[in-house]
Amino acid sequence: MSDSRNLQVEVVYALPDRVWRVPLVLASGSTVGDAVAASGLLDRLEDLANKPLDCGVFSQACSLNRVLQDGDRVEIYRPLLCDPKEVRRERAKR
């Protein structure tokens, strides 16, 4: 574990064929948005640049303003390719 002034967190982003994991040490009080910015993924991946981000911590969606705790895993979510409810409706019709 880190000292009381720092947090150890990880930022992850996954595509079907590749995963990026960026371990970080941030100041206490840092937010999800701070972690995403510090990860450098927004600069390295065109998919994420200049788009609204959906993020979560340990599979729980949250805002970019959420304050992080030591050991949190920040996840950057991709947009859905299709609406799961609509897919189920179409499957039920068949």
ZICOR-V838622 format. One line per field, one symbol per residue. psi: psi as a letter, one per 20 degrees, with the letter a starting at -180 (. if undefined). A space follows every 10 residues. Layout:
# ZICOR-V838622
psi=???
This chain:
# ZICOR-V838622
psi=qrriiqporp pqpprhjqpp poqqorqpiq rghgggghhi hhhhohhipk qppprrpljo qrriippqqp iqopppqqqq hqohghgggh hhh.
